[in-house]
Structure formats: C-alpha cells, structure tokens
Amino acid sequence: MHGGTSVPASRLGWVAKYPRHRRCKLCGRDASAAGPISARGKCAACADQRMVENLHSLRAHRGEGFERWYHEMHLTFQHERSPASG
C-alpha cells in the first residue's frame, strides 16, 4: 500500500505470480527458524542444496536436474527443426 491505495495485481508483474511464502516448500521450516524465504518458496539452505544437486546431476548426465534440462533442450531443438517454424 502506498498513500492509502493498493496497486492492482495486474500491475505487479512477476510479484503477483509468487505469493509471499511463510514456510520453505522443501524442508517445511518457517521463516523464523529458516531465515528469509525466497520468492519461489525456498530457504537459503534448501536453495543451496538444490543448486548443488542440480550441478552434480548435470555433470553426471543423470538425475532429475539433467532429465529436466535434457527435456527442455529436446523441445527447443525439435521446435527449431520443424517446418512450421522456418
């Protein structure tokens, strides 16, 4: 709120997509125990752990992070090669 009026959600952009989280969606700890919670709902410890797991997954070419990356790359290149896109 600013000056007694509220900003419509349509003018907030990405902020409206990510509600303010009170608990980490991975470990379940609340903000008073875990510290600040990110816009995507993770505490710092869980965010760091997830990042390290994804890096290991990409290096090993297996695991959840690699599978997600591979799927997105496949869709990207499949779209670029289709006759409708060119």
PyMOL Python script that loads the backbone (N, CA, C, O; Angstrom):
from pymol import cmd

cmd.read_pdbstr("""\
ATOM      1  N   MET A   1       0.828  -1.183   0.000  1.00  0.00           N
ATOM      2  CA  MET A   1       0.000   0.000   0.000  1.00  0.00           C
ATOM      3  C   MET A   1       0.872   1.246   0.000  1.00  0.00           C
ATOM      4  O   MET A   1       1.907   1.314   0.662  1.00  0.00           O
ATOM      5  N   HIS A   2       0.431   2.190  -0.737  1.00  0.00           N
ATOM      6  CA  HIS A   2       1.160   3.443  -0.782  1.00  0.00           C
ATOM      7  C   HIS A   2       0.137   4.575  -0.827  1.00  0.00           C
ATOM      8  O   HIS A   2      -0.666   4.649  -1.757  1.00  0.00           O
ATOM      9  N   GLY A   3       0.163   5.436   0.151  1.00  0.00           N
ATOM     10  CA  GLY A   3      -0.752   6.572   0.151  1.00  0.00           C
ATOM     11  C   GLY A   3      -2.213   6.187   0.294  1.00  0.00           C
ATOM     12  O   GLY A   3      -3.097   6.915  -0.156  1.00  0.00           O
ATOM     13  N   GLY A   4      -2.474   5.031   0.928  1.00  0.00           N
ATOM     14  CA  GLY A   4      -3.841   4.612   1.165  1.00  0.00           C
ATOM     15  C   GLY A   4      -4.501   3.874   0.018  1.00  0.00           C
ATOM     16  O   GLY A   4      -5.666   3.491   0.129  1.00  0.00           O
ATOM     17  N   THR A   5      -3.793   3.664  -1.079  1.00  0.00           N
ATOM     18  CA  THR A   5      -4.364   2.911  -2.192  1.00  0.00           C
ATOM     19  C   THR A   5      -3.521   1.673  -2.431  1.00  0.00           C
ATOM     20  O   THR A   5      -2.329   1.656  -2.121  1.00  0.00           O
ATOM     21  N   SER A   6      -4.128   0.653  -2.974  1.00  0.00           N
ATOM     22  CA  SER A   6      -3.378  -0.567  -3.281  1.00  0.00           C
ATOM     23  C   SER A   6      -3.153  -0.661  -4.783  1.00  0.00           C
ATOM     24  O   SER A   6      -3.941  -0.143  -5.574  1.00  0.00           O
ATOM     25  N   VAL A   7      -2.082  -1.320  -5.162  1.00  0.00           N
ATOM     26  CA  VAL A   7      -1.739  -1.493  -6.566  1.00  0.00           C
ATOM     27  C   VAL A   7      -2.458  -2.728  -7.089  1.00  0.00           C
ATOM     28  O   VAL A   7      -2.398  -3.775  -6.444  1.00  0.00           O
ATOM     29  N   PRO A   8      -3.137  -2.650  -8.234  1.00  0.00           N
ATOM     30  CA  PRO A   8      -3.804  -3.825  -8.793  1.00  0.00           C
ATOM     31  C   PRO A   8      -2.799  -4.929  -9.107  1.00  0.00           C
ATOM     32  O   PRO A   8      -1.672  -4.645  -9.514  1.00  0.00           O
ATOM     33  N   ALA A   9      -3.195  -6.169  -8.922  1.00  0.00           N
ATOM     34  CA  ALA A   9      -2.303  -7.311  -9.160  1.00  0.00           C
ATOM     35  C   ALA A   9      -1.772  -7.330 -10.585  1.00  0.00           C
ATOM     36  O   ALA A   9      -0.655  -7.789 -10.820  1.00  0.00           O
ATOM     37  N   SER A  10      -2.552  -6.840 -11.538  1.00  0.00           N
ATOM     38  CA  SER A  10      -2.115  -6.840 -12.933  1.00  0.00           C
ATOM     39  C   SER A  10      -0.915  -5.924 -13.155  1.00  0.00           C
ATOM     40  O   SER A  10      -0.180  -6.112 -14.124  1.00  0.00           O
ATOM     41  N   ARG A  11      -0.697  -4.947 -12.294  1.00  0.00           N
ATOM     42  CA  ARG A  11       0.428  -4.026 -12.440  1.00  0.00           C
ATOM     43  C   ARG A  11       1.648  -4.488 -11.650  1.00  0.00           C
ATOM     44  O   ARG A  11       2.706  -3.869 -11.754  1.00  0.00           O
ATOM     45  N   LEU A  12       1.534  -5.537 -10.879  1.00  0.00           N
ATOM     46  CA  LEU A  12       2.654  -6.016 -10.079  1.00  0.00           C
ATOM     47  C   LEU A  12       3.623  -6.876 -10.873  1.00  0.00           C
ATOM     48  O   LEU A  12       4.752  -7.092 -10.433  1.00  0.00           O
ATOM     49  N   GLY A  13       3.212  -7.368 -12.023  1.00  0.00           N
ATOM     50  CA  GLY A  13       4.100  -8.193 -12.839  1.00  0.00           C
ATOM     51  C   GLY A  13       4.405  -9.514 -12.169  1.00  0.00           C
ATOM     52  O   GLY A  13       3.496 -10.203 -11.706  1.00  0.00           O
ATOM     53  N   TRP A  14       5.682  -9.874 -12.114  1.00  0.00           N
ATOM     54  CA  TRP A  14       6.084 -11.182 -11.583  1.00  0.00           C
ATOM     55  C   TRP A  14       5.772 -11.331 -10.107  1.00  0.00           C
ATOM     56  O   TRP A  14       5.610 -12.455  -9.631  1.00  0.00           O
ATOM     57  N   VAL A  15       5.681 -10.232  -9.364  1.00  0.00           N
ATOM     58  CA  VAL A  15       5.415 -10.315  -7.929  1.00  0.00           C
ATOM     59  C   VAL A  15       4.082 -10.998  -7.667  1.00  0.00           C
ATOM     60  O   VAL A  15       3.948 -11.741  -6.695  1.00  0.00           O
ATOM     61  N   ALA A  16       3.105 -10.758  -8.513  1.00  0.00           N
ATOM     62  CA  ALA A  16       1.790 -11.365  -8.323  1.00  0.00           C
ATOM     63  C   ALA A  16       1.829 -12.870  -8.522  1.00  0.00           C
ATOM     64  O   ALA A  16       0.976 -13.575  -7.983  1.00  0.00           O
ATOM     65  N   LYS A  17       2.794 -13.388  -9.280  1.00  0.00           N
ATOM     66  CA  LYS A  17       2.886 -14.822  -9.520  1.00  0.00           C
ATOM     67  C   LYS A  17       3.443 -15.571  -8.316  1.00  0.00           C
ATOM     68  O   LYS A  17       3.152 -16.752  -8.127  1.00  0.00           O
ATOM     69  N   TYR A  18       4.236 -14.892  -7.512  1.00  0.00           N
ATOM     70  CA  TYR A  18       4.897 -15.537  -6.389  1.00  0.00           C
ATOM     71  C   TYR A  18       4.426 -14.915  -5.078  1.00  0.00           C
ATOM     72  O   TYR A  18       4.928 -13.871  -4.660  1.00  0.00           O
ATOM     73  N   PRO A  19       3.459 -15.564  -4.436  1.00  0.00           N
ATOM     74  CA  PRO A  19       2.978 -15.018  -3.164  1.00  0.00           C
ATOM     75  C   PRO A  19       4.072 -15.094  -2.101  1.00  0.00           C
ATOM     76  O   PRO A  19       4.984 -15.914  -2.205  1.00  0.00           O
ATOM     77  N   ARG A  20       3.986 -14.268  -1.114  1.00  0.00           N
ATOM     78  CA  ARG A  20       4.985 -14.252  -0.039  1.00  0.00           C
ATOM     79  C   ARG A  20       4.850 -15.539   0.770  1.00  0.00           C
ATOM     80  O   ARG A  20       3.805 -15.808   1.363  1.00  0.00           O
ATOM     81  N   HIS A  21       5.912 -16.319   0.783  1.00  0.00           N
ATOM     82  CA  HIS A  21       5.895 -17.597   1.482  1.00  0.00           C
ATOM     83  C   HIS A  21       6.291 -17.419   2.938  1.00  0.00           C
ATOM     84  O   HIS A  21       7.136 -16.587   3.269  1.00  0.00           O
ATOM     85  N   ARG A  22       5.680 -18.197   3.788  1.00  0.00           N
ATOM     86  CA  ARG A  22       6.000 -18.160   5.216  1.00  0.00           C
ATOM     87  C   ARG A  22       6.790 -19.398   5.637  1.00  0.00           C
ATOM     88  O   ARG A  22       7.429 -19.402   6.690  1.00  0.00           O
ATOM     89  N   ARG A  23       6.747 -20.438   4.822  1.00  0.00           N
ATOM     90  CA  ARG A  23       7.475 -21.681   5.100  1.00  0.00           C
ATOM     91  C   ARG A  23       8.232 -22.109   3.865  1.00  0.00           C
ATOM     92  O   ARG A  23       7.807 -21.841   2.742  1.00  0.00           O
ATOM     93  N   CYS A  24       9.376 -22.789   4.077  1.00  0.00           N
ATOM     94  CA  CYS A  24      10.129 -23.346   2.965  1.00  0.00           C
ATOM     95  C   CYS A  24       9.330 -24.514   2.400  1.00  0.00           C
ATOM     96  O   CYS A  24       8.871 -25.374   3.152  1.00  0.00           O
ATOM     97  N   LYS A  25       9.162 -24.548   1.086  1.00  0.00           N
ATOM     98  CA  LYS A  25       8.361 -25.614   0.488  1.00  0.00           C
ATOM     99  C   LYS A  25       9.129 -26.927   0.410  1.00  0.00           C
ATOM    100  O   LYS A  25       8.537 -27.963   0.106  1.00  0.00           O
ATOM    101  N   LEU A  26      10.442 -26.909   0.678  1.00  0.00           N
ATOM    102  CA  LEU A  26      11.214 -28.148   0.642  1.00  0.00           C
ATOM    103  C   LEU A  26      11.377 -28.767   2.031  1.00  0.00           C
ATOM    104  O   LEU A  26      11.133 -29.961   2.205  1.00  0.00           O
ATOM    105  N   CYS A  27      11.787 -27.971   3.021  1.00  0.00           N
ATOM    106  CA  CYS A  27      12.020 -28.530   4.360  1.00  0.00           C
ATOM    107  C   CYS A  27      10.874 -28.263   5.326  1.00  0.00           C
ATOM    108  O   CYS A  27      10.780 -28.915   6.366  1.00  0.00           O
ATOM    109  N   GLY A  28       9.998 -27.310   4.995  1.00  0.00           N
ATOM    110  CA  GLY A  28       8.839 -27.040   5.825  1.00  0.00           C
ATOM    111  C   GLY A  28       9.082 -26.109   7.005  1.00  0.00           C
ATOM    112  O   GLY A  28       8.146 -25.786   7.736  1.00  0.00           O
ATOM    113  N   ARG A  29      10.341 -25.668   7.205  1.00  0.00           N
ATOM    114  CA  ARG A  29      10.612 -24.757   8.329  1.00  0.00           C
ATOM    115  C   ARG A  29      10.018 -23.390   8.029  1.00  0.00           C
ATOM    116  O   ARG A  29       9.965 -22.961   6.876  1.00  0.00           O
ATOM    117  N   ASP A  30       9.568 -22.706   9.089  1.00  0.00           N
ATOM    118  CA  ASP A  30       9.024 -21.377   8.877  1.00  0.00           C
ATOM    119  C   ASP A  30      10.155 -20.347   8.862  1.00  0.00           C
ATOM    120  O   ASP A  30      11.296 -20.653   9.209  1.00  0.00           O
ATOM    121  N   ALA A  31       9.823 -19.143   8.460  1.00  0.00           N
ATOM    122  CA  ALA A  31      10.824 -18.094   8.263  1.00  0.00           C
ATOM    123  C   ALA A  31      11.564 -17.747   9.551  1.00  0.00           C
ATOM    124  O   ALA A  31      12.724 -17.340   9.491  1.00  0.00           O
ATOM    125  N   SER A  32      10.935 -17.895  10.701  1.00  0.00           N
ATOM    126  CA  SER A  32      11.618 -17.571  11.958  1.00  0.00           C
ATOM    127  C   SER A  32      12.725 -18.575  12.262  1.00  0.00           C
ATOM    128  O   SER A  32      13.705 -18.222  12.918  1.00  0.00           O
ATOM    129  N   ALA A  33      12.592 -19.816  11.802  1.00  0.00           N
ATOM    130  CA  ALA A  33      13.619 -20.838  12.038  1.00  0.00           C
ATOM    131  C   ALA A  33      14.611 -20.930  10.877  1.00  0.00           C
ATOM    132  O   ALA A  33      15.796 -21.177  11.100  1.00  0.00           O
ATOM    133  N   ALA A  34      14.145 -20.735   9.654  1.00  0.00           N
ATOM    134  CA  ALA A  34      14.979 -20.946   8.473  1.00  0.00           C
ATOM    135  C   ALA A  34      15.611 -19.668   7.944  1.00  0.00           C
ATOM    136  O   ALA A  34      16.546 -19.731   7.146  1.00  0.00           O
ATOM    137  N   GLY A  35      15.128 -18.524   8.368  1.00  0.00           N
ATOM    138  CA  GLY A  35      15.600 -17.266   7.809  1.00  0.00           C
ATOM    139  C   GLY A  35      14.715 -16.857   6.651  1.00  0.00           C
ATOM    140  O   GLY A  35      13.623 -17.398   6.476  1.00  0.00           O
ATOM    141  N   PRO A  36      15.179 -15.908   5.863  1.00  0.00           N
ATOM    142  CA  PRO A  36      14.344 -15.408   4.754  1.00  0.00           C
ATOM    143  C   PRO A  36      13.966 -16.516   3.769  1.00  0.00           C
ATOM    144  O   PRO A  36      14.770 -17.400   3.471  1.00  0.00           O
ATOM    145  N   ILE A  37      12.749 -16.453   3.280  1.00  0.00           N
ATOM    146  CA  ILE A  37      12.243 -17.400   2.293  1.00  0.00           C
ATOM    147  C   ILE A  37      12.205 -16.675   0.946  1.00  0.00           C
ATOM    148  O   ILE A  37      11.707 -15.553   0.853  1.00  0.00           O
ATOM    149  N   SER A  38      12.730 -17.319  -0.091  1.00  0.00           N
ATOM    150  CA  SER A  38      12.788 -16.696  -1.417  1.00  0.00           C
ATOM    151  C   SER A  38      11.398 -16.548  -2.019  1.00  0.00           C
ATOM    152  O   SER A  38      10.419 -17.084  -1.498  1.00  0.00           O
ATOM    153  N   ALA A  39      11.328 -15.819  -3.113  1.00  0.00           N
ATOM    154  CA  ALA A  39      10.051 -15.618  -3.808  1.00  0.00           C
ATOM    155  C   ALA A  39       9.485 -16.941  -4.299  1.00  0.00           C
ATOM    156  O   ALA A  39       8.269 -17.086  -4.430  1.00  0.00           O
ATOM    157  N   ARG A  40      10.355 -17.906  -4.572  1.00  0.00           N
ATOM    158  CA  ARG A  40       9.887 -19.217  -5.039  1.00  0.00           C
ATOM    159  C   ARG A  40       9.652 -20.196  -3.907  1.00  0.00           C
ATOM    160  O   ARG A  40       9.305 -21.352  -4.147  1.00  0.00           O
ATOM    161  N   GLY A  41       9.839 -19.742  -2.669  1.00  0.00           N
ATOM    162  CA  GLY A  41       9.447 -20.535  -1.516  1.00  0.00           C
ATOM    163  C   GLY A  41      10.518 -21.414  -0.903  1.00  0.00           C
ATOM    164  O   GLY A  41      10.190 -22.395  -0.237  1.00  0.00           O
ATOM    165  N   LYS A  42      11.796 -21.094  -1.105  1.00  0.00           N
ATOM    166  CA  LYS A  42      12.867 -21.905  -0.525  1.00  0.00           C
ATOM    167  C   LYS A  42      13.694 -21.091   0.460  1.00  0.00           C
ATOM    168  O   LYS A  42      13.940 -19.903   0.252  1.00  0.00           O
ATOM    169  N   CYS A  43      14.126 -21.757   1.549  1.00  0.00           N
ATOM    170  CA  CYS A  43      15.064 -21.108   2.454  1.00  0.00           C
ATOM    171  C   CYS A  43      16.458 -21.182   1.818  1.00  0.00           C
ATOM    172  O   CYS A  43      16.662 -21.922   0.855  1.00  0.00           O
ATOM    173  N   ALA A  44      17.402 -20.426   2.348  1.00  0.00           N
ATOM    174  CA  ALA A  44      18.741 -20.363   1.761  1.00  0.00           C
ATOM    175  C   ALA A  44      19.425 -21.730   1.755  1.00  0.00           C
ATOM    176  O   ALA A  44      20.072 -22.091   0.772  1.00  0.00           O
ATOM    177  N   ALA A  45      19.288 -22.493   2.840  1.00  0.00           N
ATOM    178  CA  ALA A  45      19.940 -23.808   2.923  1.00  0.00           C
ATOM    179  C   ALA A  45      19.392 -24.765   1.863  1.00  0.00           C
ATOM    180  O   ALA A  45      20.162 -25.471   1.211  1.00  0.00           O
ATOM    181  N   CYS A  46      18.086 -24.794   1.689  1.00  0.00           N
ATOM    182  CA  CYS A  46      17.478 -25.681   0.691  1.00  0.00           C
ATOM    183  C   CYS A  46      17.805 -25.224  -0.729  1.00  0.00           C
ATOM    184  O   CYS A  46      18.026 -26.051  -1.613  1.00  0.00           O
ATOM    185  N   ALA A  47      17.836 -23.914  -0.948  1.00  0.00           N
ATOM    186  CA  ALA A  47      18.175 -23.397  -2.280  1.00  0.00           C
ATOM    187  C   ALA A  47      19.605 -23.783  -2.642  1.00  0.00           C
ATOM    188  O   ALA A  47      19.869 -24.196  -3.771  1.00  0.00           O
ATOM    189  N   ASP A  48      20.531 -23.652  -1.690  1.00  0.00           N
ATOM    190  CA  ASP A  48      21.922 -24.042  -1.938  1.00  0.00           C
ATOM    191  C   ASP A  48      22.031 -25.534  -2.211  1.00  0.00           C
ATOM    192  O   ASP A  48      22.736 -25.957  -3.126  1.00  0.00           O
ATOM    193  N   GLN A  49      21.327 -26.330  -1.409  1.00  0.00           N
ATOM    194  CA  GLN A  49      21.357 -27.787  -1.589  1.00  0.00           C
ATOM    195  C   GLN A  49      20.796 -28.175  -2.953  1.00  0.00           C
ATOM    196  O   GLN A  49      21.368 -29.032  -3.627  1.00  0.00           O
ATOM    197  N   ARG A  50      19.704 -27.571  -3.368  1.00  0.00           N
ATOM    198  CA  ARG A  50      19.096 -27.862  -4.662  1.00  0.00           C
ATOM    199  C   ARG A  50      20.043 -27.481  -5.803  1.00  0.00           C
ATOM    200  O   ARG A  50      20.142 -28.202  -6.796  1.00  0.00           O
ATOM    201  N   MET A  51      20.741 -26.345  -5.662  1.00  0.00           N
ATOM    202  CA  MET A  51      21.675 -25.912  -6.697  1.00  0.00           C
ATOM    203  C   MET A  51      22.824 -26.907  -6.844  1.00  0.00           C
ATOM    204  O   MET A  51      23.205 -27.249  -7.963  1.00  0.00           O
ATOM    205  N   VAL A  52      23.377 -27.373  -5.727  1.00  0.00           N
ATOM    206  CA  VAL A  52      24.474 -28.337  -5.771  1.00  0.00           C
ATOM    207  C   VAL A  52      24.000 -29.657  -6.384  1.00  0.00           C
ATOM    208  O   VAL A  52      24.713 -30.248  -7.195  1.00  0.00           O
ATOM    209  N   GLU A  53      22.820 -30.120  -6.011  1.00  0.00           N
ATOM    210  CA  GLU A  53      22.271 -31.351  -6.577  1.00  0.00           C
ATOM    211  C   GLU A  53      22.088 -31.225  -8.092  1.00  0.00           C
ATOM    212  O   GLU A  53      22.385 -32.162  -8.834  1.00  0.00           O
ATOM    213  N   ASN A  54      21.603 -30.075  -8.546  1.00  0.00           N
ATOM    214  CA  ASN A  54      21.424 -29.871  -9.988  1.00  0.00           C
ATOM    215  C   ASN A  54      22.762 -29.852 -10.713  1.00  0.00           C
ATOM    216  O   ASN A  54      22.876 -30.413 -11.803  1.00  0.00           O
ATOM    217  N   LEU A  55      23.777 -29.218 -10.132  1.00  0.00           N
ATOM    218  CA  LEU A  55      25.097 -29.200 -10.758  1.00  0.00           C
ATOM    219  C   LEU A  55      25.670 -30.608 -10.885  1.00  0.00           C
ATOM    220  O   LEU A  55      26.202 -30.973 -11.933  1.00  0.00           O
ATOM    221  N   HIS A  56      25.561 -31.397  -9.819  1.00  0.00           N
ATOM    222  CA  HIS A  56      26.042 -32.783  -9.869  1.00  0.00           C
ATOM    223  C   HIS A  56      25.277 -33.599 -10.905  1.00  0.00           C
ATOM    224  O   HIS A  56      25.862 -34.415 -11.617  1.00  0.00           O
ATOM    225  N   SER A  57      23.988 -33.379 -10.985  1.00  0.00           N
ATOM    226  CA  SER A  57      23.151 -34.091 -11.941  1.00  0.00           C
ATOM    227  C   SER A  57      23.555 -33.758 -13.373  1.00  0.00           C
ATOM    228  O   SER A  57      23.638 -34.649 -14.219  1.00  0.00           O
ATOM    229  N   LEU A  58      23.806 -32.478 -13.647  1.00  0.00           N
ATOM    230  CA  LEU A  58      24.216 -32.078 -14.994  1.00  0.00           C
ATOM    231  C   LEU A  58      25.587 -32.647 -15.355  1.00  0.00           C
ATOM    232  O   LEU A  58      25.806 -33.066 -16.492  1.00  0.00           O
ATOM    233  N   ARG A  59      26.509 -32.664 -14.394  1.00  0.00           N
ATOM    234  CA  ARG A  59      27.844 -33.216 -14.661  1.00  0.00           C
ATOM    235  C   ARG A  59      27.797 -34.716 -14.901  1.00  0.00           C
ATOM    236  O   ARG A  59      28.522 -35.234 -15.750  1.00  0.00           O
ATOM    237  N   ALA A  60      26.945 -35.418 -14.157  1.00  0.00           N
ATOM    238  CA  ALA A  60      26.857 -36.875 -14.256  1.00  0.00           C
ATOM    239  C   ALA A  60      25.988 -37.339 -15.422  1.00  0.00           C
ATOM    240  O   ALA A  60      25.988 -38.522 -15.762  1.00  0.00           O
ATOM    241  N   HIS A  61      25.260 -36.433 -16.025  1.00  0.00           N
ATOM    242  CA  HIS A  61      24.329 -36.748 -17.125  1.00  0.00           C
ATOM    243  C   HIS A  61      23.262 -37.748 -16.701  1.00  0.00           C
ATOM    244  O   HIS A  61      22.866 -38.614 -17.481  1.00  0.00           O
ATOM    245  N   ARG A  62      22.805 -37.623 -15.474  1.00  0.00           N
ATOM    246  CA  ARG A  62      21.675 -38.424 -14.993  1.00  0.00           C
ATOM    247  C   ARG A  62      21.100 -37.744 -13.757  1.00  0.00           C
ATOM    248  O   ARG A  62      21.771 -36.949 -13.099  1.00  0.00           O
ATOM    249  N   GLY A  63      19.872 -38.064 -13.462  1.00  0.00           N
ATOM    250  CA  GLY A  63      19.204 -37.462 -12.315  1.00  0.00           C
ATOM    251  C   GLY A  63      18.134 -36.474 -12.752  1.00  0.00           C
ATOM    252  O   GLY A  63      17.967 -36.191 -13.938  1.00  0.00           O
ATOM    253  N   GLU A  64      17.417 -35.961 -11.765  1.00  0.00           N
ATOM    254  CA  GLU A  64      16.270 -35.090 -12.020  1.00  0.00           C
ATOM    255  C   GLU A  64      16.662 -33.799 -12.753  1.00  0.00           C
ATOM    256  O   GLU A  64      15.997 -33.410 -13.713  1.00  0.00           O
ATOM    257  N   GLY A  65      17.722 -33.143 -12.313  1.00  0.00           N
ATOM    258  CA  GLY A  65      18.147 -31.899 -12.963  1.00  0.00           C
ATOM    259  C   GLY A  65      18.536 -32.105 -14.410  1.00  0.00           C
ATOM    260  O   GLY A  65      18.175 -31.307 -15.274  1.00  0.00           O
ATOM    261  N   PHE A  66      19.275 -33.179 -14.682  1.00  0.00           N
ATOM    262  CA  PHE A  66      19.686 -33.471 -16.053  1.00  0.00           C
ATOM    263  C   PHE A  66      18.482 -33.820 -16.925  1.00  0.00           C
ATOM    264  O   PHE A  66      18.375 -33.350 -18.057  1.00  0.00           O
ATOM    265  N   GLU A  67      17.588 -34.634 -16.405  1.00  0.00           N
ATOM    266  CA  GLU A  67      16.401 -35.033 -17.169  1.00  0.00           C
ATOM    267  C   GLU A  67      15.557 -33.811 -17.533  1.00  0.00           C
ATOM    268  O   GLU A  67      15.060 -33.709 -18.655  1.00  0.00           O
ATOM    269  N   ARG A  68      15.396 -32.890 -16.589  1.00  0.00           N
ATOM    270  CA  ARG A  68      14.622 -31.671 -16.851  1.00  0.00           C
ATOM    271  C   ARG A  68      15.317 -30.833 -17.926  1.00  0.00           C
ATOM    272  O   ARG A  68      14.658 -30.355 -18.849  1.00  0.00           O
ATOM    273  N   TRP A  69      16.640 -30.646 -17.823  1.00  0.00           N
ATOM    274  CA  TRP A  69      17.405 -29.885 -18.810  1.00  0.00           C
ATOM    275  C   TRP A  69      17.319 -30.547 -20.191  1.00  0.00           C
ATOM    276  O   TRP A  69      17.086 -29.879 -21.198  1.00  0.00           O
ATOM    277  N   TYR A  70      17.511 -31.864 -20.220  1.00  0.00           N
ATOM    278  CA  TYR A  70      17.501 -32.596 -21.483  1.00  0.00           C
ATOM    279  C   TYR A  70      16.142 -32.463 -22.175  1.00  0.00           C
ATOM    280  O   TYR A  70      16.071 -32.234 -23.382  1.00  0.00           O
ATOM    281  N   HIS A  71      15.083 -32.606 -21.408  1.00  0.00           N
ATOM    282  CA  HIS A  71      13.732 -32.493 -21.963  1.00  0.00           C
ATOM    283  C   HIS A  71      13.515 -31.107 -22.562  1.00  0.00           C
ATOM    284  O   HIS A  71      12.991 -30.994 -23.670  1.00  0.00           O
ATOM    285  N   GLU A  72      13.908 -30.047 -21.848  1.00  0.00           N
ATOM    286  CA  GLU A  72      13.730 -28.686 -22.354  1.00  0.00           C
ATOM    287  C   GLU A  72      14.563 -28.442 -23.607  1.00  0.00           C
ATOM    288  O   GLU A  72      14.091 -27.789 -24.538  1.00  0.00           O
ATOM    289  N   MET A  73      15.792 -28.953 -23.649  1.00  0.00           N
ATOM    290  CA  MET A  73      16.633 -28.790 -24.836  1.00  0.00           C
ATOM    291  C   MET A  73      16.043 -29.545 -26.025  1.00  0.00           C
ATOM    292  O   MET A  73      16.056 -29.047 -27.151  1.00  0.00           O
ATOM    293  N   HIS A  74      15.531 -30.738 -25.774  1.00  0.00           N
ATOM    294  CA  HIS A  74      14.911 -31.526 -26.835  1.00  0.00           C
ATOM    295  C   HIS A  74      13.728 -30.768 -27.437  1.00  0.00           C
ATOM    296  O   HIS A  74      13.585 -30.696 -28.658  1.00  0.00           O
ATOM    297  N   LEU A  75      12.892 -30.210 -26.581  1.00  0.00           N
ATOM    298  CA  LEU A  75      11.739 -29.448 -27.073  1.00  0.00           C
ATOM    299  C   LEU A  75      12.184 -28.224 -27.861  1.00  0.00           C
ATOM    300  O   LEU A  75      11.579 -27.892 -28.880  1.00  0.00           O
ATOM    301  N   THR A  76      13.227 -27.554 -27.405  1.00  0.00           N
ATOM    302  CA  THR A  76      13.723 -26.360 -28.094  1.00  0.00           C
ATOM    303  C   THR A  76      14.211 -26.700 -29.489  1.00  0.00           C
ATOM    304  O   THR A  76      13.821 -26.049 -30.458  1.00  0.00           O
ATOM    305  N   PHE A  77      15.062 -27.717 -29.604  1.00  0.00           N
ATOM    306  CA  PHE A  77      15.620 -28.058 -30.904  1.00  0.00           C
ATOM    307  C   PHE A  77      14.595 -28.713 -31.814  1.00  0.00           C
ATOM    308  O   PHE A  77      14.657 -28.549 -33.033  1.00  0.00           O
ATOM    309  N   GLN A  78      13.665 -29.442 -31.248  1.00  0.00           N
ATOM    310  CA  GLN A  78      12.605 -30.040 -32.040  1.00  0.00           C
ATOM    311  C   GLN A  78      11.763 -28.934 -32.679  1.00  0.00           C
ATOM    312  O   GLN A  78      11.375 -29.046 -33.842  1.00  0.00           O
ATOM    313  N   HIS A  79      11.484 -27.888 -31.939  1.00  0.00           N
ATOM    314  CA  HIS A  79      10.694 -26.758 -32.450  1.00  0.00           C
ATOM    315  C   HIS A  79      11.464 -26.023 -33.547  1.00  0.00           C
ATOM    316  O   HIS A  79      10.877 -25.627 -34.554  1.00  0.00           O
ATOM    317  N   GLU A  80      12.766 -25.837 -33.362  1.00  0.00           N
ATOM    318  CA  GLU A  80      13.568 -25.119 -34.357  1.00  0.00           C
ATOM    319  C   GLU A  80      13.663 -25.883 -35.676  1.00  0.00           C
ATOM    320  O   GLU A  80      13.798 -25.270 -36.735  1.00  0.00           O
ATOM    321  N   ARG A  81      13.596 -27.191 -35.626  1.00  0.00           N
ATOM    322  CA  ARG A  81      13.736 -28.012 -36.837  1.00  0.00           C
ATOM    323  C   ARG A  81      12.410 -28.245 -37.554  1.00  0.00           C
ATOM    324  O   ARG A  81      12.397 -28.705 -38.696  1.00  0.00           O
ATOM    325  N   SER A  82      11.296 -27.933 -36.896  1.00  0.00           N
ATOM    326  CA  SER A  82      10.003 -28.208 -37.516  1.00  0.00           C
ATOM    327  C   SER A  82       9.767 -27.269 -38.695  1.00  0.00           C
ATOM    328  O   SER A  82      10.182 -26.111 -38.649  1.00  0.00           O
ATOM    329  N   PRO A  83       9.102 -27.754 -39.760  1.00  0.00           N
ATOM    330  CA  PRO A  83       8.862 -26.926 -40.962  1.00  0.00           C
ATOM    331  C   PRO A  83       8.020 -25.689 -40.661  1.00  0.00           C
ATOM    332  O   PRO A  83       8.153 -24.673 -41.342  1.00  0.00           O
ATOM    333  N   ALA A  84       7.159 -25.763 -39.651  1.00  0.00           N
ATOM    334  CA  ALA A  84       6.280 -24.628 -39.346  1.00  0.00           C
ATOM    335  C   ALA A  84       7.049 -23.455 -38.757  1.00  0.00           C
ATOM    336  O   ALA A  84       6.586 -22.318 -38.840  1.00  0.00           O
ATOM    337  N   SER A  85       8.224 -23.708 -38.159  1.00  0.00           N
ATOM    338  CA  SER A  85       8.947 -22.611 -37.523  1.00  0.00           C
ATOM    339  C   SER A  85       9.863 -21.876 -38.498  1.00  0.00           C
ATOM    340  O   SER A  85      10.401 -20.828 -38.142  1.00  0.00           O
ATOM    341  N   GLY A  86      10.055 -22.367 -39.674  1.00  0.00           N
ATOM    342  CA  GLY A  86      11.005 -21.726 -40.550  1.00  0.00           C
ATOM    343  C   GLY A  86      10.406 -21.205 -41.756  1.00  0.00           C
ATOM    344  O   GLY A  86      11.102 -20.632 -42.594  1.00  0.00           O
TER     345      GLY A  86
END
""", "prot")
cmd.dss("prot")
cmd.show_as("cartoon", "prot")
cmd.util.cbc("prot")
cmd.orient("prot")
